[in-house]
């Protein structure tokens, strides 16, 4: 009787060991993919450009729509310095302005997202100011 109990405990132990090891082994996180960068707008102010002042400024707090084909798949808003970061699956995307200012200027950009990579961009939009 004692041998059966001992044998049952040993079998239970060896049956549970793989489960404990699988639970203790962390699964690797996939490397994120997407787009990150900055959006600038030029000209950033009306009037003639000056050599001592930059022509482009940050596109602060601008809402952009991320499109795949003709379908909107995500939305993002730039920060006060025009920076943004968005995780996206691999593919070819078009990014367009998606707020009340979208009717003025040119705000259309393209980016290809590759697996496991953040695509870095520096886009300059045309403000439409002349």
N, CA, C and O atoms as a printed pandas DataFrame, in Angstrom:
     atom_number atom_name residue_name chain_id  residue_number  x_coord  y_coord  z_coord
0              1         N          UNK        A               1    0.818   -1.180    0.000
1              2        CA          UNK        A               1    0.000    0.000    0.000
2              3         C          UNK        A               1    0.866    1.250    0.000
3              4         O          UNK        A               1    0.606    2.239   -0.685
4              5         N          UNK        A               2    1.930    1.143    0.824
5              6        CA          UNK        A               2    2.845    2.273    0.919
6              7         C          UNK        A               2    3.557    2.532   -0.404
7              8         O          UNK        A               2    3.769    3.686   -0.777
8              9         N          UNK        A               3    3.921    1.490   -1.102
9             10        CA          UNK        A               3    4.607    1.632   -2.387
10            11         C          UNK        A               3    3.691    2.289   -3.425
11            12         O          UNK        A               3    4.150    3.092   -4.238
12            13         N          UNK        A               4    2.409    1.950   -3.399
13            14        CA          UNK        A               4    1.469    2.563   -4.338
14            15         C          UNK        A               4    1.343    4.061   -4.072
15            16         O          UNK        A               4    1.326    4.860   -5.009
16            17         N          UNK        A               5    1.257    4.437   -2.819
17            18        CA          UNK        A               5    1.148    5.864   -2.480
18            19         C          UNK        A               5    2.407    6.602   -2.901
19            20         O          UNK        A               5    2.348    7.690   -3.473
20            21         N          UNK        A               6    3.530    5.996   -2.610
21            22        CA          UNK        A               6    4.807    6.611   -2.984
22            23         C          UNK        A               6    4.915    6.729   -4.497
23            24         O          UNK        A               6    5.332    7.771   -5.002
24            25         N          UNK        A               7    4.554    5.698   -5.217
25            26        CA          UNK        A               7    4.605    5.695   -6.672
26            27         C          UNK        A               7    3.642    6.734   -7.241
27            28         O          UNK        A               7    3.976    7.412   -8.212
28            29         N          UNK        A               8    2.461    6.869   -6.656
29            30        CA          UNK        A               8    1.482    7.863   -7.103
30            31         C          UNK        A               8    2.003    9.280   -6.903
31            32         O          UNK        A               8    1.805   10.134   -7.767
32            33         N          UNK        A               9    2.653    9.543   -5.798
33            34        CA          UNK        A               9    3.226   10.866   -5.539
34            35         C          UNK        A               9    4.353   11.192   -6.509
35            36         O          UNK        A               9    4.455   12.319   -6.992
36            37         N          UNK        A              10    5.186   10.219   -6.790
37            38        CA          UNK        A              10    6.281   10.424   -7.737
38            39         C          UNK        A              10    5.729   10.721   -9.124
39            40         O          UNK        A              10    6.236   11.612   -9.806
40            41         N          UNK        A              11    4.710   10.001   -9.554
41            42        CA          UNK        A              11    4.120   10.234  -10.866
42            43         C          UNK        A              11    3.463   11.620  -10.933
43            44         O          UNK        A              11    3.566   12.316  -11.943
44            45         N          UNK        A              12    2.796   12.003   -9.859
45            46        CA          UNK        A              12    2.172   13.318   -9.812
46            47         C          UNK        A              12    3.232   14.409   -9.886
47            48         O          UNK        A              12    3.048   15.410  -10.577
48            49         N          UNK        A              13    4.330   14.220   -9.184
49            50        CA          UNK        A              13    5.422   15.200   -9.199
50            51         C          UNK        A              13    5.948   15.389  -10.621
51            52         O          UNK        A              13    6.088   16.518  -11.090
52            53         N          UNK        A              14    6.238   14.285  -11.301
53            54        CA          UNK        A              14    6.783   14.383  -12.650
54            55         C          UNK        A              14    5.753   14.889  -13.662
55            56         O          UNK        A              14    6.126   15.454  -14.690
56            57         N          UNK        A              15    4.493   14.698  -13.388
57            58        CA          UNK        A              15    3.450   15.230  -14.260
58            59         C          UNK        A              15    3.324   16.742  -14.098
59            60         O          UNK        A              15    3.014   17.443  -15.062
60            61         N          UNK        A              16    3.560   17.247  -12.899
61            62        CA          UNK        A              16    3.419   18.677  -12.629
62            63         C          UNK        A              16    4.669   19.484  -12.962
63            64         O          UNK        A              16    4.564   20.686  -13.207
64            65         N          UNK        A              17    5.833   18.872  -12.981
65            66        CA          UNK        A              17    7.087   19.593  -13.253
66            67         C          UNK        A              17    7.036   20.345  -14.585
67            68         O          UNK        A              17    7.393   21.522  -14.610
68            69         N          UNK        A              18    6.612   19.730  -15.690
69            70        CA          UNK        A              18    6.568   20.488  -16.948
70            71         C          UNK        A              18    5.621   21.696  -16.884
71            72         O          UNK        A              18    5.898   22.744  -17.468
72            73         N          UNK        A              19    4.520   21.537  -16.181
73            74        CA          UNK        A              19    3.590   22.657  -16.065
74            75         C          UNK        A              19    4.208   23.819  -15.297
75            76         O          UNK        A              19    4.043   24.978  -15.678
76            77         N          UNK        A              20    4.913   23.511  -14.223
77            78        CA          UNK        A              20    5.567   24.554  -13.428
78            79         C          UNK        A              20    6.658   25.226  -14.247
79            80         O          UNK        A              20    6.803   26.447  -14.191
80            81         N          UNK        A              21    7.423   24.460  -14.999
81            82        CA          UNK        A              21    8.491   25.034  -15.815
82            83         C          UNK        A              21    7.933   25.918  -16.924
83            84         O          UNK        A              21    8.511   26.964  -17.216
84            85         N          UNK        A              22    6.823   25.524  -17.550
85            86        CA          UNK        A              22    6.223   26.346  -18.596
86            87         C          UNK        A              22    5.702   27.653  -18.022
87            88         O          UNK        A              22    5.814   28.702  -18.656
88            89         N          UNK        A              23    5.134   27.596  -16.825
89            90        CA          UNK        A              23    4.603   28.807  -16.211
90            91         C          UNK        A              23    5.735   29.744  -15.794
91            92         O          UNK        A              23    5.556   30.962  -15.796
92            93         N          UNK        A              24    6.887   29.201  -15.440
93            94        CA          UNK        A              24    8.006   30.022  -14.988
94            95         C          UNK        A              24    8.807   30.595  -16.143
95            96         O          UNK        A              24    9.552   31.557  -15.954
96            97         N          UNK        A              25    8.673   30.028  -17.338
97            98        CA          UNK        A              25    9.421   30.509  -18.493
98            99         C          UNK        A              25    8.669   31.656  -19.138
99           100         O          UNK        A              25    7.559   31.468  -19.636
100          101         N          UNK        A              26    9.266   32.857  -19.135
101          102        CA          UNK        A              26    8.554   33.980  -19.745
102          103         C          UNK        A              26    8.501   33.829  -21.257
103          104         O          UNK        A              26    9.468   33.403  -21.889
104          105         N          UNK        A              27    7.369   34.181  -21.818
105          106        CA          UNK        A              27    7.263   34.177  -23.268
106          107         C          UNK        A              27    7.849   35.480  -23.784
107          108         O          UNK        A              27    7.568   36.545  -23.234
108          109         N          UNK        A              28    8.648   35.411  -24.817
109          110        CA          UNK        A              28    9.267   36.640  -25.316
110          111         C          UNK        A              28    8.213   37.578  -25.889
111          112         O          UNK        A              28    7.316   37.157  -26.619
112          113         N          UNK        A              29    8.338   38.856  -25.547
113          114        CA          UNK        A              29    7.433   39.857  -26.103
114          115         C          UNK        A              29    7.844   40.142  -27.538
115          116         O          UNK        A              29    9.026   40.338  -27.821
116          117         N          UNK        A              30    6.884   40.165  -28.436
117          118        CA          UNK        A              30    7.243   40.509  -29.808
118          119         C          UNK        A              30    7.715   41.959  -29.873
119          120         O          UNK        A              30    7.215   42.825  -29.156
120          121         N          UNK        A              31    8.673   42.200  -30.734
121          122        CA          UNK        A              31    9.185   43.552  -30.900
122          123         C          UNK        A              31    8.084   44.379  -31.549
123          124         O          UNK        A              31    7.514   43.968  -32.560
124          125         N          UNK        A              32    7.780   45.550  -30.973
125          126        CA          UNK        A              32    6.695   46.346  -31.545
126          127         C          UNK        A              32    7.065   46.901  -32.919
127          128         O          UNK        A              32    8.229   47.173  -33.213
128          129         N          UNK        A              33    6.061   47.053  -33.726
129          130        CA          UNK        A              33    6.262   47.702  -35.019
130          131         C          UNK        A              33    5.300   48.871  -35.085
131          132         O          UNK        A              33    4.270   48.876  -34.410
132          133         N          UNK        A              34    5.636   49.865  -35.902
133          134        CA          UNK        A              34    4.771   51.026  -36.036
134          135         C          UNK        A              34    5.525   52.199  -36.628
135          136         O          UNK        A              34    6.532   52.032  -37.317
136          137         N          UNK        A              35    5.011   53.405  -36.341
137          138        CA          UNK        A              35    5.601   54.635  -36.864
138          139         C          UNK        A              35    5.858   55.579  -35.699
139          140         O          UNK        A              35    5.021   55.723  -34.808
140          141         N          UNK        A              36    7.018   56.217  -35.713
141          142        CA          UNK        A              36    7.339   57.238  -34.728
142          143         C          UNK        A              36    8.074   58.369  -35.432
143          144         O          UNK        A              36    8.753   58.150  -36.435
144          145         N          UNK        A              37    7.936   59.572  -34.904
145          146        CA          UNK        A              37    8.649   60.678  -35.525
146          147         C          UNK        A              37    8.085   62.017  -35.156
147          148         O          UNK        A              37    7.500   62.205  -34.090
148          149         N          UNK        A              38    8.277   62.955  -36.073
149          150        CA          UNK        A              38    7.856   64.330  -35.843
150          151         C          UNK        A              38    7.193   64.867  -37.107
151          152         O          UNK        A              38    7.582   64.532  -38.226
152          153         N          UNK        A              39    6.183   65.710  -36.898
153          154        CA          UNK        A              39    5.517   66.383  -38.004
154          155         C          UNK        A              39    5.783   67.875  -37.837
155          156         O          UNK        A              39    5.501   68.461  -36.791
156          157         N          UNK        A              40    6.325   68.469  -38.878
157          158        CA          UNK        A              40    6.573   69.908  -38.898
158          159         C          UNK        A              40    5.638   70.541  -39.914
159          160         O          UNK        A              40    5.108   69.859  -40.792
160          161         N          UNK        A              41    5.438   71.845  -39.791
161          162        CA          UNK        A              41    4.597   72.557  -40.735
162          163         C          UNK        A              41    5.374   73.749  -41.276
163          164         O          UNK        A              41    6.051   74.453  -40.527
164          165         N          UNK        A              42    5.270   73.969  -42.595
165          166        CA          UNK        A              42    6.021   75.044  -43.234
166          167         C          UNK        A              42    5.164   75.679  -44.324
167          168         O          UNK        A              42    4.472   74.946  -45.031
168          169         N          UNK        A              43    5.171   76.968  -44.495
169          170        CA          UNK        A              43    5.754   77.928  -43.566
170          171         C          UNK        A              43    4.954   77.963  -42.266
171          172         O          UNK        A              43    3.747   77.723  -42.249
172          173         N          UNK        A              44    5.656   78.268  -41.189
173          174        CA          UNK        A              44    5.011   78.253  -39.881
174          175         C          UNK        A              44    4.385   79.596  -39.522
175          176         O          UNK        A              44    3.641   79.688  -38.546
176          177         N          UNK        A              45    4.679   80.646  -40.303
177          178        CA          UNK        A              45    4.069   81.959  -40.067
178          179         C          UNK        A              45    3.963   82.696  -41.403
179          180         O          UNK        A              45    4.723   82.423  -42.331
180          181         N          UNK        A              46    3.029   83.617  -41.490
181          182        CA          UNK        A              46    2.864   84.348  -42.756
182          183         C          UNK        A              46    4.010   85.317  -43.002
183          184         O          UNK        A              46    4.771   85.649  -42.093
184          185         N          UNK        A              47    4.115   85.755  -44.230
185          186        CA          UNK        A              47    5.142   86.739  -44.579
186          187         C          UNK        A              47    6.365   86.092  -45.173
187          188         O          UNK        A              47    6.442   84.870  -45.306
188          189         N          UNK        A              48    7.322   86.928  -45.529
189          190        CA          UNK        A              48    8.539   86.387  -46.139
190          191         C          UNK        A              48    9.368   85.604  -45.122
191          192         O          UNK        A              48    9.336   85.877  -43.922
192          193         N          UNK        A              49   10.108   84.626  -45.637
193          194        CA          UNK        A              49   10.988   83.856  -44.759
194          195         C          UNK        A              49   12.252   84.660  -44.487
195          196         O          UNK        A              49   12.690   85.463  -45.310
196          197         N          UNK        A              50   12.822   84.426  -43.320
197          198        CA          UNK        A              50   14.064   85.103  -42.923
198          199         C          UNK        A              50   15.165   84.071  -42.761
199          200         O          UNK        A              50   14.925   82.963  -42.279
200          201         N          UNK        A              51   16.354   84.435  -43.159
201          202        CA          UNK        A              51   17.465   83.499  -43.072
202          203         C          UNK        A              51   17.819   83.152  -41.633
203          204         O          UNK        A              51   18.318   82.057  -41.374
204          205         N          UNK        A              52   17.571   84.059  -40.690
205          206        CA          UNK        A              52   17.950   83.825  -39.298
206          207         C          UNK        A              52   16.872   83.085  -38.500
207          208         O          UNK        A              52   17.075   82.813  -37.316
208          209         N          UNK        A              53   15.735   82.753  -39.114
209          210        CA          UNK        A              53   14.664   82.042  -38.419
210          211         C          UNK        A              53   14.262   80.801  -39.211
211          212         O          UNK        A              53   14.233   80.820  -40.442
212          213         N          UNK        A              54   13.952   79.721  -38.490
213          214        CA          UNK        A              54   13.549   78.497  -39.212
214          215         C          UNK        A              54   12.223   78.697  -39.936
215          216         O          UNK        A              54   11.344   79.421  -39.469
216          217         N          UNK        A              55   12.102   78.051  -41.065
217          218        CA          UNK        A              55   10.889   78.155  -41.872
218          219         C          UNK        A              55    9.810   77.198  -41.374
219          220         O          UNK        A              55    8.620   77.467  -41.537
220          221         N          UNK        A              56   10.216   76.093  -40.774
221          222        CA          UNK        A              56    9.263   75.082  -40.313
222          223         C          UNK        A              56    9.190   75.087  -38.792
223          224         O          UNK        A              56   10.176   75.350  -38.104
224          225         N          UNK        A              57    7.998   74.791  -38.285
225          226        CA          UNK        A              57    7.789   74.677  -36.844
226          227         C          UNK        A              57    7.028   73.407  -36.545
227          228         O          UNK        A              57    6.504   72.763  -37.453
228          229         N          UNK        A              58    6.963   73.039  -35.262
229          230        CA          UNK        A              58    6.261   71.792  -34.922
230          231         C          UNK        A              58    4.768   71.883  -35.207
231          232         O          UNK        A              58    4.146   72.923  -34.989
232          233         N          UNK        A              59    4.210   70.806  -35.686
233          234        CA          UNK        A              59    2.763   70.693  -35.886
234          235         C          UNK        A              59    2.185   70.200  -34.561
235          236         O          UNK        A              59    1.979   69.003  -34.364
236          237         N          UNK        A              60    1.932   71.141  -33.666
237          238        CA          UNK        A              60    1.522   70.812  -32.299
238          239         C          UNK        A              60    0.050   70.430  -32.222
239          240         O          UNK        A              60   -0.813   71.095  -32.795
240          241         N          UNK        A              61   -0.217   69.344  -31.502
241          242        CA          UNK        A              61   -1.583   68.905  -31.191
242          243         C          UNK        A              61   -2.464   68.742  -32.431
243          244         O          UNK        A              61   -3.625   69.151  -32.443
244          245         N          UNK        A              62   -1.899   68.149  -33.450
245          246        CA          UNK        A              62   -2.621   67.908  -34.698
246          247         C          UNK        A              62   -3.104   66.453  -34.695
247          248         O          UNK        A              62   -2.349   65.541  -34.360
248          249         N          UNK        A              63   -4.354   66.252  -35.067
249          250        CA          UNK        A              63   -4.925   64.905  -35.141
250          251         C          UNK        A              63   -4.730   64.365  -36.554
251          252         O          UNK        A              63   -5.051   65.026  -37.541
252          253         N          UNK        A              64   -4.198   63.146  -36.624
253          254        CA          UNK        A              64   -3.935   62.488  -37.903
254          255         C          UNK        A              64   -4.644   61.141  -37.943
255          256         O          UNK        A              64   -4.723   60.437  -36.936
256          257         N          UNK        A              65   -5.152   60.795  -39.104
257          258        CA          UNK        A              65   -5.780   59.490  -39.316
258          259         C          UNK        A              65   -4.795   58.590  -40.042
259          260         O          UNK        A              65   -4.142   59.015  -40.995
260          261         N          UNK        A              66   -4.691   57.363  -39.598
261          262        CA          UNK        A              66   -3.833   56.367  -40.239
262          263         C          UNK        A              66   -4.733   55.484  -41.096
263          264         O          UNK        A              66   -5.657   54.842  -40.598
264          265         N          UNK        A              67   -4.446   55.466  -42.387
265          266        CA          UNK        A              67   -5.278   54.750  -43.352
266          267         C          UNK        A              67   -4.502   53.578  -43.958
267          268         O          UNK        A              67   -3.308   53.682  -44.240
268          269         N          UNK        A              68   -5.201   52.477  -44.148
269          270        CA          UNK        A              68   -4.655   51.341  -44.901
270          271         C          UNK        A              68   -5.649   51.107  -46.022
271          272         O          UNK        A              68   -6.809   50.767  -45.785
272          273         N          UNK        A              69   -5.184   51.292  -47.235
273          274        CA          UNK        A              69   -6.075   51.361  -48.402
274          275         C          UNK        A              69   -7.005   52.543  -48.169
275          276         O          UNK        A              69   -6.531   53.663  -47.980
276          277         N          UNK        A              70   -8.303   52.324  -48.177
277          278        CA          UNK        A              70   -9.250   53.417  -47.944
278          279         C          UNK        A              70   -9.918   53.319  -46.573
279          280         O          UNK        A              70  -10.941   53.962  -46.333
280          281         N          UNK        A              71   -9.346   52.522  -45.677
281          282        CA          UNK        A              71   -9.950   52.287  -44.369
282          283         C          UNK        A              71   -9.121   52.935  -43.273
283          284         O          UNK        A              71   -7.905   52.756  -43.213
284          285         N          UNK        A              72   -9.782   53.684  -42.411
285          286        CA          UNK        A              72   -9.111   54.285  -41.256
286          287         C          UNK        A              72   -8.885   53.194  -40.216
287          288         O          UNK        A              72   -9.834   52.569  -39.742
288          289         N          UNK        A              73   -7.601   52.966  -39.862
289          290        CA          UNK        A              73   -7.272   51.903  -38.919
290          291         C          UNK        A              73   -6.842   52.430  -37.556
291          292         O          UNK        A              73   -6.834   51.687  -36.574
292          293         N          UNK        A              74   -6.483   53.719  -37.492
293          294        CA          UNK        A              74   -6.049   54.292  -36.217
294          295         C          UNK        A              74   -6.070   55.811  -36.316
295          296         O          UNK        A              74   -6.222   56.388  -37.392
296          297         N          UNK        A              75   -5.915   56.426  -35.173
297          298        CA          UNK        A              75   -5.849   57.872  -35.090
298          299         C          UNK        A              75   -4.759   58.219  -34.087
299          300         O          UNK        A              75   -4.514   57.468  -33.143
300          301         N          UNK        A              76   -4.112   59.347  -34.291
301          302        CA          UNK        A              76   -3.080   59.787  -33.356
302          303         C          UNK        A              76   -3.096   61.306  -33.279
303          304         O          UNK        A              76   -3.615   61.973  -34.174
304          305         N          UNK        A              77   -2.528   61.848  -32.214
305          306        CA          UNK        A              77   -2.406   63.291  -32.046
306          307         C          UNK        A              77   -0.963   63.599  -31.681
307          308         O          UNK        A              77   -0.393   62.975  -30.786
308          309         N          UNK        A              78   -0.376   64.562  -32.378
309          310        CA          UNK        A              78    1.001   64.956  -32.080
310          311         C          UNK        A              78    1.037   65.689  -30.742
311          312         O          UNK        A              78    0.024   66.223  -30.290
312          313         N          UNK        A              79    2.213   65.711  -30.111
313          314        CA          UNK        A              79    2.354   66.461  -28.858
314          315         C          UNK        A              79    2.704   67.915  -29.173
315          316         O          UNK        A              79    2.653   68.323  -30.334
316          317         N          UNK        A              80    3.053   68.687  -28.171
317          318        CA          UNK        A              80    3.343   70.118  -28.343
318          319         C          UNK        A              80    4.547   70.367  -29.242
319          320         O          UNK        A              80    4.683   71.455  -29.802
320          321         N          UNK        A              81    5.424   69.376  -29.390
321          322        CA          UNK        A              81    6.602   69.510  -30.245
322          323         C          UNK        A              81    6.426   68.821  -31.592
323          324         O          UNK        A              81    7.368   68.753  -32.382
324          325         N          UNK        A              82    5.229   68.311  -31.860
325          326        CA          UNK        A              82    4.962   67.636  -33.125
326          327         C          UNK        A              82    5.340   66.169  -33.154
327          328         O          UNK        A              82    5.237   65.532  -34.202
328          329         N          UNK        A              83    5.782   65.608  -32.016
329          330        CA          UNK        A              83    6.195   64.200  -31.958
330          331         C          UNK        A              83    4.994   63.281  -31.789
331          332         O          UNK        A              83    3.956   63.667  -31.251
332          333         N          UNK        A              84    5.170   62.049  -32.266
333          334        CA          UNK        A              84    4.149   61.018  -32.094
334          335         C          UNK        A              84    4.805   59.654  -32.160
335          336         O          UNK        A              84    5.939   59.509  -32.617
336          337         N          UNK        A              85    4.066   58.654  -31.692
337          338        CA          UNK        A              85    4.477   57.254  -31.772
338          339         C          UNK        A              85    3.198   56.425  -31.754
339          340         O          UNK        A              85    2.324   56.627  -30.912
340          341         N          UNK        A              86    3.101   55.486  -32.699
341          342        CA          UNK        A              86    1.919   54.628  -32.763
342          343         C          UNK        A              86    2.345   53.225  -33.177
343          344         O          UNK        A              86    3.119   53.054  -34.119
344          345         N          UNK        A              87    1.837   52.227  -32.468
345          346        CA          UNK        A              87    2.105   50.829  -32.814
346          347         C          UNK        A              87    1.127   50.391  -33.900
347          348         O          UNK        A              87   -0.079   50.616  -33.800
348          349         N          UNK        A              88    1.670   49.764  -34.934
349          350        CA          UNK        A              88    0.866   49.285  -36.057
350          351         C          UNK        A              88    1.436   47.972  -36.566
351          352         O          UNK        A              88    2.647   47.761  -36.492
352          353         N          UNK        A              89    0.600   47.095  -37.076
353          354        CA          UNK        A              89    1.132   45.889  -37.712
354          355         C          UNK        A              89    1.848   46.251  -39.012
355          356         O          UNK        A              89    1.616   47.323  -39.571
356          357         N          UNK        A              90    2.707   45.373  -39.488
357          358        CA          UNK        A              90    3.416   45.647  -40.738
358          359         C          UNK        A              90    2.447   45.935  -41.887
359          360         O          UNK        A              90    1.357   45.369  -41.967
360          361         N          UNK        A              91    2.887   46.837  -42.776
361          362        CA          UNK        A              91    2.082   47.179  -43.940
362          363         C          UNK        A              91    2.395   48.573  -44.440
363          364         O          UNK        A              91    3.226   49.277  -43.866
364          365         N          UNK        A              92    1.729   48.967  -45.507
365          366        CA          UNK        A              92    1.893   50.293  -46.092
366          367         C          UNK        A              92    0.722   51.158  -45.640
367          368         O          UNK        A              92   -0.437   50.770  -45.785
368          369         N          UNK        A              93    1.032   52.338  -45.088
369          370        CA          UNK        A              93    0.012   53.218  -44.530
370          371         C          UNK        A              93    0.103   54.613  -45.149
371          372         O          UNK        A              93    1.170   55.070  -45.560
372          373         N          UNK        A              94   -1.050   55.266  -45.199
373          374        CA          UNK        A              94   -1.136   56.666  -45.566
374          375         C          UNK        A              94   -1.646   57.398  -44.333
375          376         O          UNK        A              94   -2.605   56.963  -43.696
376          377         N          UNK        A              95   -1.002   58.511  -44.002
377          378        CA          UNK        A              95   -1.387   59.293  -42.823
378          379         C          UNK        A              95   -1.842   60.665  -43.311
379          380         O          UNK        A              95   -1.120   61.346  -44.040
380          381         N          UNK        A              96   -3.044   61.063  -42.903
381          382        CA          UNK        A              96   -3.636   62.330  -43.340
382          383         C          UNK        A              96   -4.151   63.094  -42.128
383          384         O          UNK        A              96   -4.487   62.510  -41.098
384          385         N          UNK        A              97   -4.203   64.417  -42.279
385          386        CA          UNK        A              97   -4.738   65.239  -41.194
386          387         C          UNK        A              97   -6.233   64.979  -41.072
387          388         O          UNK        A              97   -6.946   64.872  -42.069
388          389         N          UNK        A              98   -6.695   64.878  -39.816
389          390        CA          UNK        A              98   -8.079   64.487  -39.573
390          391         C          UNK        A              98   -8.705   65.386  -38.502
391          392         O          UNK        A              98   -9.242   64.898  -37.507
392          393         N          UNK        A              99   -8.629   66.699  -38.717
393          394        CA          UNK        A              99   -9.247   67.649  -37.795
394          395         C          UNK        A              99   -9.720   68.856  -38.604
395          396         O          UNK        A              99   -9.558   68.864  -39.825
396          397         N          UNK        A             100  -10.295   69.867  -37.969
397          398        CA          UNK        A             100  -10.843   70.992  -38.740
398          399         C          UNK        A             100   -9.840   71.688  -39.665
399          400         O          UNK        A             100  -10.252   72.286  -40.659
400          401         N          UNK        A             101   -8.541   71.627  -39.371
401          402        CA          UNK        A             101   -7.553   72.269  -40.231
402          403         C          UNK        A             101   -7.171   71.468  -41.452
403          404         O          UNK        A             101   -6.311   71.889  -42.225
404          405         N          UNK        A             102   -7.795   70.319  -41.642
405          406        CA          UNK        A             102   -7.388   69.424  -42.734
406          407         C          UNK        A             102   -7.706   69.968  -44.122
407          408         O          UNK        A             102   -7.164   69.476  -45.111
408          409         N          UNK        A             103   -8.560   70.960  -44.214
409          410        CA          UNK        A             103   -8.915   71.496  -45.531
410          411         C          UNK        A             103   -7.868   72.469  -46.062
411          412         O          UNK        A             103   -7.909   72.838  -47.236
412          413         N          UNK        A             104   -6.937   72.886  -45.218
413          414        CA          UNK        A             104   -5.928   73.868  -45.616
414          415         C          UNK        A             104   -4.565   73.181  -45.695
415          416         O          UNK        A             104   -4.191   72.430  -44.793
416          417         N          UNK        A             105   -3.832   73.437  -46.765
417          418        CA          UNK        A             105   -2.481   72.886  -46.899
418          419         C          UNK        A             105   -2.464   71.452  -47.399
419          420         O          UNK        A             105   -3.465   70.927  -47.887
420          421         N          UNK        A             106   -1.302   70.837  -47.264
421          422        CA          UNK        A             106   -1.094   69.462  -47.727
422          423         C          UNK        A             106   -0.597   68.632  -46.555
423          424         O          UNK        A             106    0.499   68.865  -46.044
424          425         N          UNK        A             107   -1.401   67.662  -46.127
425          426        CA          UNK        A             107   -1.098   66.831  -44.960
426          427         C          UNK        A             107   -1.271   65.361  -45.326
427          428         O          UNK        A             107   -2.093   64.677  -44.716
428          429         N          UNK        A             108   -0.542   64.871  -46.274
429          430        CA          UNK        A             108   -0.652   63.473  -46.698
430          431         C          UNK        A             108    0.756   62.877  -46.730
431          432         O          UNK        A             108    1.648   63.392  -47.404
432          433         N          UNK        A             109    0.934   61.795  -45.997
433          434        CA          UNK        A             109    2.245   61.159  -45.890
434          435         C          UNK        A             109    2.079   59.649  -46.044
435          436         O          UNK        A             109    1.002   59.103  -45.803
436          437         N          UNK        A             110    3.154   58.987  -46.448
437          438        CA          UNK        A             110    3.138   57.527  -46.548
438          439         C          UNK        A             110    4.280   56.945  -45.733
439          440         O          UNK        A             110    5.341   57.554  -45.594
440          441         N          UNK        A             111    4.043   55.760  -45.198
441          442        CA          UNK        A             111    5.079   55.068  -44.433
442          443         C          UNK        A             111    4.880   53.570  -44.561
443          444         O          UNK        A             111    3.754   53.074  -44.555
444          445         N          UNK        A             112    5.983   52.864  -44.675
445          446        CA          UNK        A             112    5.941   51.405  -44.694
446          447         C          UNK        A             112    6.435   50.900  -43.349
447          448         O          UNK        A             112    7.533   51.244  -42.913
448          449         N          UNK        A             113    5.623   50.088  -42.697
449          450        CA          UNK        A             113    5.980   49.495  -41.413
450          451         C          UNK        A             113    6.452   48.074  -41.671
451          452         O          UNK        A             113    5.749   47.265  -42.277
452          453         N          UNK        A             114    7.666   47.788  -41.195
453          454        CA          UNK        A             114    8.237   46.454  -41.366
454          455         C          UNK        A             114    8.099   45.675  -40.060
455          456         O          UNK        A             114    8.032   46.278  -38.988
456          457         N          UNK        A             115    8.056   44.346  -40.134
457          458        CA          UNK        A             115    7.895   43.535  -38.919
458          459         C          UNK        A             115    9.009   43.803  -37.911
459          460         O          UNK        A             115   10.190   43.798  -38.261
460          461         N          UNK        A             116    8.625   44.036  -36.665
461          462        CA          UNK        A             116    9.585   44.213  -35.591
462          463         C          UNK        A             116   10.361   45.511  -35.628
463          464         O          UNK        A             116   11.384   45.627  -34.954
464          465         N          UNK        A             117    9.903   46.504  -36.403
465          466        CA          UNK        A             117   10.625   47.777  -36.500
466          467         C          UNK        A             117    9.683   48.952  -36.291
467          468         O          UNK        A             117    8.517   48.909  -36.681
468          469         N          UNK        A             118   10.207   49.995  -35.672
469          470        CA          UNK        A             118    9.493   51.263  -35.616
470          471         C          UNK        A             118   10.061   52.106  -36.760
471          472         O          UNK        A             118   11.256   52.403  -36.777
472          473         N          UNK        A             119    9.221   52.487  -37.702
473          474        CA          UNK        A             119    9.635   53.317  -38.828
474          475         C          UNK        A             119    9.739   54.755  -38.348
475          476         O          UNK        A             119    8.750   55.330  -37.895
476          477         N          UNK        A             120   10.934   55.346  -38.442
477          478        CA          UNK        A             120   11.146   56.728  -38.019
478          479         C          UNK        A             120   10.922   57.669  -39.196
479          480         O          UNK        A             120   11.442   57.450  -40.290
480          481         N          UNK        A             121   10.139   58.722  -38.956
481          482        CA          UNK        A             121    9.813   59.666  -40.018
482          483         C          UNK        A             121   10.015   61.102  -39.538
483          484         O          UNK        A             121    9.985   61.388  -38.341
484          485         N          UNK        A             122   10.220   61.987  -40.497
485          486        CA          UNK        A             122   10.237   63.431  -40.273
486          487         C          UNK        A             122    9.452   64.022  -41.440
487          488         O          UNK        A             122    9.973   64.194  -42.543
488          489         N          UNK        A             123    8.198   64.323  -41.167
489          490        CA          UNK        A             123    7.311   64.813  -42.206
490          491         C          UNK        A             123    7.167   66.318  -42.099
491          492         O          UNK        A             123    7.051   66.858  -40.999
492          493         N          UNK        A             124    7.173   66.995  -43.232
493          494        CA          UNK        A             124    6.937   68.440  -43.274
494          495         C          UNK        A             124    5.680   68.684  -44.090
495          496         O          UNK        A             124    5.625   68.381  -45.282
496          497         N          UNK        A             125    4.676   69.234  -43.428
497          498        CA          UNK        A             125    3.396   69.521  -44.069
498          499         C          UNK        A             125    3.412   70.946  -44.620
499          500         O          UNK        A             125    4.097   71.823  -44.095
500          501         N          UNK        A             126    2.656   71.153  -45.669
501          502        CA          UNK        A             126    2.481   72.487  -46.239
502          503         C          UNK        A             126    1.310   73.141  -45.532
503          504         O          UNK        A             126    0.186   72.644  -45.605
504          505         N          UNK        A             127    1.557   74.242  -44.853
505          506        CA          UNK        A             127    0.503   74.914  -44.080
506          507         C          UNK        A             127   -0.524   75.606  -44.961
507          508         O          UNK        A             127   -1.630   75.894  -44.504
508          509         N          UNK        A             128   -0.182   75.878  -46.210
509          510        CA          UNK        A             128   -1.095   76.592  -47.086
510          511         C          UNK        A             128   -0.959   78.099  -46.969
511          512         O          UNK        A             128   -1.615   78.840  -47.701
512          513         N          UNK        A             129   -0.102   78.566  -46.045
513          514        CA          UNK        A             129    0.119   80.012  -45.872
514          515         C          UNK        A             129    0.995   80.542  -46.977
515          516         O          UNK        A             129    1.987   79.915  -47.349
516          517         N          UNK        A             130    0.641   81.678  -47.496
517          518        CA          UNK        A             130    1.471   82.335  -48.502
518          519         C          UNK        A             130    1.476   83.812  -48.247
519          520         O          UNK        A             130    2.117   84.563  -48.982
